[in-house]
Amino acid sequence: MRNHIGKKILNSILPVILAFFIGGIIITALGSNPFEVYGVMIRKSLLEMKGITRTLQLASPLLLTGIAISLCFKANIFNMGIEGQLVFGGFMAGIFGSYVTIPNPFLHIILCFAVGIACAMVFALIPAVLRAYYHVDEMVVTLVLNYAMAKILEYLSSSVFRDAGSGYVCTPAVQKTAKFFLLGKTKMTAFFFVAFAVFIIVSFIMTRTKLGYSIDALGKNPDFAEATGLRSRQKVMTLMMLSGAVSGIAGTGWMLAEKTFYTLDFSGSPGLGWDGMLIALLGRHSPVGIFIAAIFYSALKTGSEKIGLYTDVPNEIVSVIQGLMILFLSIPFLDERFGFFEKMKQKRGTEKEGRS
């Protein structure tokens, strides 16, 4: 068991080390000191008050998208529609927050979250029904729906709900009563505490409840789970809806705390939902791993904002490092069946036997 956990940890750490090593070579080729550049990233994102609070703020939606993806993946369900569910929930929460006036800030924010969660769950219901009742591949459906939703929201934000007073495509800003404001002199809002609370609740469900044990059973052997009365069809629906709800919270919080109005780059590039997939991979679908990965990935983003200001290296180097991490994460270095190092061990052992 300990050996298995150790391999999981190493399979997460090795891609990061290799990505930073190659990134260091590129930085050196650009004529800069990689240790100085990485030092700026660490100092400005984790060792200064404004930096660490900004890191926590950016980590808020990543915690949620990472756990939302992991929730389904552990049951062998591939919900690739986190991005679409997030932006739809955020968009509708933003529309509610801008068009509906509620004097009480607490009530206004709660209702915005209710709208965002409901819309994201409805959107997640489409692939859930197709998978549970018609055995349609949910990976294909959710991937296609992401792009369909992006086009729908592009149309709505550029026509029906466009802010006429703006010089670019966007919706009206949410009202002050629906906003999360910065806490004191920090770069963080109360959304981080909302996201952290939801993360803890979902992590508890995954690891300490009957539903969590059912998720593991469904992922390991769906036919056996169905035969023993776990009702895999019902579990698929439940997991997809729960995953959609968490994505809706991420999108709503991002809208009320960071963006305050919808633009075509609301979720960034490649998008918070896609970033969540990297977080889940880095964290090996473990709640603790996902938390560490979200903070680490967010620190990269915070640090990238400062690299161009304090060094001669363009901040795009962080995108290169992120891409390298994704590449190396696809290699199971220490997997017993397919791992690169394990194959090398077996090859050497075979060679030794042949010589003897």
C-alpha positions as CSV (number, residue, x, y, z in Angstrom):
1,M,0.0,0.0,0.0
2,R,2.8,2.4,1.0
3,N,4.7,1.5,-2.2
4,H,1.6,2.2,-4.3
5,I,1.1,5.7,-2.6
6,G,4.8,6.4,-3.1
7,K,4.6,5.6,-6.8
8,K,1.6,7.9,-7.1
9,I,3.5,10.8,-5.4
10,L,6.6,10.3,-7.6
11,N,4.4,10.1,-10.8
12,S,3.2,13.6,-9.8
13,I,6.5,15.1,-8.8
14,L,8.6,13.8,-11.7
15,P,6.6,15.6,-14.4
16,V,7.0,18.8,-12.5
17,I,10.7,18.4,-12.0
18,L,11.2,17.6,-15.7
19,A,9.1,20.5,-16.8
20,F,11.0,22.9,-14.7
21,F,14.3,21.4,-15.8
22,I,13.5,21.9,-19.5
23,G,12.1,25.3,-18.7
24,G,15.4,26.2,-17.0
25,I,17.2,25.2,-20.2
26,I,15.0,27.5,-22.3
27,I,15.5,30.3,-19.8
28,T,19.2,29.9,-20.0
29,A,19.1,29.9,-23.7
30,L,17.3,33.2,-23.5
31,G,20.2,34.6,-21.5
32,S,18.8,34.7,-18.0
33,N,19.4,32.8,-14.8
34,P,16.7,30.2,-14.3
35,F,17.2,30.2,-10.5
36,E,16.6,34.0,-10.5
37,V,13.5,33.6,-12.6
38,Y,12.1,30.8,-10.5
39,G,13.0,32.7,-7.3
40,V,10.9,35.6,-8.5
41,M,8.0,33.2,-9.2
42,I,8.2,31.7,-5.7
43,R,8.7,35.0,-3.8
44,K,6.0,36.9,-5.6
45,S,3.4,34.1,-5.3
46,L,4.0,32.4,-2.0
47,L,6.3,34.5,0.2
48,E,4.6,37.9,0.2
49,M,1.1,38.7,1.6
50,K,-0.3,40.1,-1.6
51,G,1.2,37.2,-3.5
52,I,-0.1,34.4,-1.3
53,T,-3.6,35.9,-1.1
54,R,-3.7,36.3,-4.9
55,T,-2.6,32.7,-5.2
56,L,-5.4,31.6,-2.9
57,Q,-7.9,33.7,-4.9
58,L,-6.8,32.1,-8.2
59,A,-6.8,28.7,-6.6
60,S,-10.5,28.9,-5.6
61,P,-12.1,27.8,-8.9
62,L,-9.3,25.3,-9.5
63,L,-10.0,23.5,-6.2
64,L,-13.6,23.1,-7.4
65,T,-12.9,22.1,-11.0
66,G,-10.2,19.7,-9.9
67,I,-12.5,17.9,-7.4
68,A,-15.5,18.0,-9.8
69,I,-13.5,16.1,-12.4
70,S,-12.0,13.7,-9.9
71,L,-15.5,12.9,-8.5
72,C,-16.5,11.4,-11.9
73,F,-13.2,10.0,-12.9
74,K,-13.0,7.8,-9.8
75,A,-16.2,6.1,-11.0
76,N,-14.8,5.7,-14.5
77,I,-17.1,8.5,-15.8
78,F,-15.4,11.1,-18.0
79,N,-17.1,14.4,-17.5
80,M,-15.2,16.5,-19.9
81,G,-17.9,19.2,-19.8
82,I,-16.7,20.9,-16.6
83,E,-15.7,24.0,-18.7
84,G,-19.1,24.3,-20.3
85,Q,-20.9,23.8,-17.0
86,L,-18.7,26.4,-15.3
87,V,-19.1,29.1,-17.9
88,F,-22.9,28.5,-18.2
89,G,-23.3,28.7,-14.5
90,G,-21.2,31.8,-14.3
91,F,-23.0,33.5,-17.2
92,M,-26.4,32.9,-15.8
93,A,-25.4,34.0,-12.2
94,G,-23.9,37.2,-13.8
95,I,-27.1,37.9,-15.6
96,F,-29.2,37.4,-12.4
97,G,-26.8,39.5,-10.5
98,S,-27.0,42.4,-12.9
99,Y,-30.6,42.4,-13.9
100,V,-32.3,41.4,-10.6
101,T,-32.1,44.0,-7.8
102,I,-32.0,42.6,-4.2
103,P,-31.0,45.1,-1.4
104,N,-29.7,42.4,0.9
105,P,-26.1,41.5,-0.2
106,F,-26.1,38.1,1.5
107,L,-29.4,37.1,-0.1
108,H,-28.4,38.4,-3.5
109,I,-25.2,36.4,-3.5
110,I,-26.9,33.3,-2.3
111,L,-29.5,33.5,-5.0
112,C,-26.8,34.1,-7.6
113,F,-25.2,30.9,-6.5
114,A,-28.5,29.1,-6.6
115,V,-29.0,30.2,-10.2
116,G,-25.5,29.2,-11.3
117,I,-25.7,25.8,-9.6
118,A,-29.1,25.1,-11.1
119,C,-28.1,26.0,-14.6
120,A,-24.9,24.0,-14.5
121,M,-26.7,21.0,-13.1
122,V,-29.3,21.2,-15.9
123,F,-26.5,21.4,-18.5
124,A,-24.8,18.3,-16.9
125,L,-28.1,16.5,-17.0
126,I,-28.0,16.1,-20.8
127,P,-24.9,13.9,-21.0
128,A,-25.9,12.1,-17.7
129,V,-29.2,11.0,-19.2
130,L,-27.6,10.0,-22.5
131,R,-24.9,7.9,-20.7
132,A,-27.3,6.3,-18.1
133,Y,-30.2,5.4,-20.3
134,Y,-28.9,5.2,-23.8
135,H,-25.2,4.2,-23.2
136,V,-23.9,7.2,-25.2
137,D,-20.2,7.9,-24.7
138,E,-20.3,10.8,-22.2
139,M,-16.7,11.9,-23.2
140,V,-17.8,12.7,-26.7
141,V,-21.0,14.4,-25.7
142,T,-19.5,16.6,-23.0
143,L,-16.6,17.7,-25.3
144,V,-19.1,18.7,-28.1
145,L,-21.4,20.4,-25.6
146,N,-18.5,22.6,-24.4
147,Y,-18.1,24.2,-27.8
148,A,-21.8,24.4,-28.3
149,M,-22.2,26.3,-25.1
150,A,-19.3,28.6,-25.9
151,K,-21.1,29.6,-29.2
152,I,-24.5,30.0,-27.5
153,L,-23.0,32.3,-24.8
154,E,-21.0,34.2,-27.5
155,Y,-24.3,34.9,-29.3
156,L,-26.2,35.9,-26.1
157,S,-23.4,38.2,-24.8
158,S,-23.0,39.9,-28.1
159,S,-26.7,40.5,-28.8
160,V,-29.5,39.7,-26.2
161,F,-27.5,40.6,-23.1
162,R,-24.8,42.8,-24.4
163,D,-23.8,45.9,-22.4
164,A,-24.7,48.7,-24.9
165,G,-22.3,51.1,-23.1
166,S,-19.2,48.9,-23.6
167,G,-16.8,49.1,-26.4
168,Y,-16.3,45.3,-26.6
169,V,-18.5,42.2,-26.2
170,C,-19.6,41.8,-22.6
171,T,-22.7,41.6,-20.4
172,P,-23.6,44.3,-17.8
173,A,-21.6,44.1,-14.6
174,V,-23.2,42.5,-11.6
175,Q,-24.6,44.9,-9.0
176,K,-22.6,45.8,-5.9
177,T,-24.8,43.8,-3.7
178,A,-23.9,40.6,-5.7
179,K,-20.1,41.2,-5.6
180,F,-17.4,39.6,-3.5
181,F,-15.0,42.4,-2.4
182,L,-11.4,42.1,-1.5
183,L,-10.7,41.4,2.2
184,G,-8.8,44.3,3.8
185,K,-5.5,44.9,2.1
186,T,-5.3,41.4,0.6
187,K,-5.8,40.2,-2.9
188,M,-8.4,37.6,-1.7
189,T,-12.2,37.6,-1.4
190,A,-14.6,35.5,0.6
191,F,-15.0,33.2,-2.4
192,F,-11.9,31.3,-1.3
193,F,-13.6,30.3,1.9
194,V,-16.7,29.2,0.0
195,A,-14.6,27.2,-2.4
196,F,-12.6,25.6,0.4
197,A,-15.7,24.7,2.3
198,V,-17.3,23.0,-0.8
199,F,-14.0,21.3,-1.5
200,I,-13.9,19.8,2.1
201,I,-17.6,18.7,1.8
202,V,-17.1,16.9,-1.5
203,S,-13.8,15.4,-0.3
204,F,-15.6,14.0,2.7
205,I,-18.3,12.6,0.4
206,M,-15.7,10.9,-1.7
207,T,-13.7,9.4,1.1
208,R,-16.0,8.9,4.1
209,T,-19.6,8.2,2.9
210,K,-21.5,5.3,1.3
211,L,-21.7,7.2,-1.9
212,G,-17.9,7.5,-1.9
213,Y,-17.5,3.8,-1.5
214,S,-20.0,3.3,-4.3
215,I,-18.0,5.5,-6.5
216,D,-14.9,3.4,-6.0
217,A,-16.8,0.2,-6.6
218,L,-18.4,1.6,-9.7
219,G,-15.1,2.7,-11.1
220,K,-13.4,-0.6,-10.4
221,N,-16.1,-3.0,-11.7
222,P,-19.4,-1.4,-12.9
223,D,-20.9,-4.8,-13.8
224,F,-20.3,-6.2,-10.3
225,A,-21.6,-2.9,-8.8
226,E,-24.8,-3.3,-10.7
227,A,-25.2,-6.9,-9.8
228,T,-24.8,-6.2,-6.1
229,G,-27.5,-3.5,-6.1
230,L,-25.5,-0.3,-6.4
231,R,-27.7,0.8,-9.2
232,S,-24.9,2.2,-11.5
233,R,-27.5,4.1,-13.7
234,Q,-28.6,6.1,-10.7
235,K,-25.1,6.7,-9.5
236,V,-24.1,8.0,-12.9
237,M,-26.9,10.5,-12.8
238,T,-26.0,11.5,-9.2
239,L,-22.3,12.0,-9.9
240,M,-22.8,14.0,-13.1
241,M,-25.3,16.3,-11.4
242,L,-23.0,16.7,-8.3
243,S,-20.1,17.4,-10.6
244,G,-22.1,19.9,-12.5
245,A,-23.2,21.6,-9.2
246,V,-19.6,22.0,-8.1
247,S,-18.7,23.4,-11.5
248,G,-21.6,25.9,-11.2
249,I,-20.2,27.1,-7.8
250,A,-16.8,27.6,-9.4
251,G,-18.3,29.6,-12.3
252,T,-20.5,31.7,-10.1
253,G,-17.8,32.4,-7.6
254,W,-15.4,33.4,-10.4
255,M,-18.1,35.8,-11.8
256,L,-18.9,37.4,-8.5
257,A,-15.3,37.6,-7.1
258,E,-13.1,38.1,-10.1
259,K,-14.8,39.0,-13.4
260,T,-18.1,40.6,-12.4
261,F,-19.3,40.5,-16.1
262,Y,-19.2,37.9,-18.9
263,T,-16.7,38.4,-21.7
264,L,-15.5,35.9,-24.4
265,D,-12.4,35.2,-22.3
266,F,-14.3,34.8,-19.1
267,S,-12.7,31.4,-18.2
268,G,-9.3,32.3,-19.7
269,S,-7.2,30.2,-22.0
270,P,-7.3,27.2,-22.0
271,G,-10.1,27.6,-19.4
272,L,-10.6,26.9,-15.7
273,G,-12.4,23.6,-16.5
274,W,-9.4,22.4,-18.6
275,D,-7.0,23.6,-15.9
276,G,-9.0,21.5,-13.5
277,M,-8.2,18.4,-15.5
278,L,-4.5,19.1,-15.1
279,I,-5.1,19.7,-11.3
280,A,-6.8,16.3,-11.0
281,L,-4.0,14.6,-12.9
282,L,-1.3,16.3,-10.8
283,G,-3.2,15.4,-7.6
284,R,-3.8,11.8,-8.8
285,H,-7.5,12.2,-8.0
286,S,-6.7,12.5,-4.2
287,P,-8.4,15.4,-2.3
288,V,-5.1,16.2,-0.6
289,G,-3.2,16.0,-3.9
290,I,-5.7,18.1,-5.7
291,F,-5.5,20.8,-3.0
292,I,-1.7,20.9,-3.2
293,A,-1.8,20.9,-7.1
294,A,-4.3,23.7,-7.1
295,I,-2.2,25.9,-4.9
296,F,1.0,25.0,-6.9
297,Y,-0.7,25.7,-10.3
298,S,-2.2,28.9,-9.0
299,A,1.2,30.0,-7.8
300,L,2.5,29.5,-11.3
301,K,-0.2,31.8,-12.6
302,T,0.5,34.4,-9.9
303,G,4.2,34.2,-10.5
304,S,3.8,34.5,-14.3
305,E,2.2,37.9,-13.8
306,K,5.5,39.2,-12.2
307,I,8.1,37.5,-14.4
308,G,7.9,40.1,-17.1
309,L,8.2,42.9,-14.6
310,Y,11.2,41.7,-12.7
311,T,13.2,39.7,-15.3
312,D,13.9,39.7,-19.0
313,V,12.1,36.5,-19.6
314,P,8.5,36.7,-21.1
315,N,5.8,35.4,-18.9
316,E,4.8,32.9,-21.6
317,I,7.6,30.7,-20.2
318,V,5.0,29.6,-17.6
319,S,2.7,28.4,-20.4
320,V,5.6,26.3,-21.8
321,I,6.2,24.8,-18.4
322,Q,2.5,24.0,-18.0
323,G,2.5,22.3,-21.4
324,L,5.5,20.3,-20.5
325,M,3.8,19.1,-17.3
326,I,0.8,17.9,-19.3
327,L,3.1,16.0,-21.7
328,F,5.1,14.3,-18.9
329,L,1.9,13.5,-16.9
330,S,0.9,11.3,-19.8
331,I,3.9,9.1,-19.1
332,P,3.4,6.5,-16.3
333,F,7.0,6.6,-15.1
334,L,6.5,4.1,-12.2
335,D,3.5,2.1,-13.2
336,E,4.0,-1.6,-12.6
337,R,2.6,-2.6,-16.1
338,F,3.4,0.3,-18.4
339,G,5.9,2.5,-16.5
340,F,9.1,3.6,-18.3
341,F,11.4,2.9,-15.4
342,E,9.6,-0.4,-14.6
343,K,10.2,-1.5,-18.2
344,M,13.8,-0.6,-17.9
345,K,14.1,-2.8,-14.8
346,Q,12.4,-5.7,-16.5
347,K,14.7,-5.3,-19.6
348,R,17.8,-5.3,-17.4
349,G,16.6,-8.4,-15.5
350,T,16.0,-10.2,-18.7
351,E,19.4,-9.4,-20.0
352,K,21.0,-10.6,-16.7
353,E,19.1,-13.9,-17.0
354,G,20.2,-14.3,-20.6
355,R,23.9,-13.8,-19.6
356,S,23.7,-16.3,-16.8
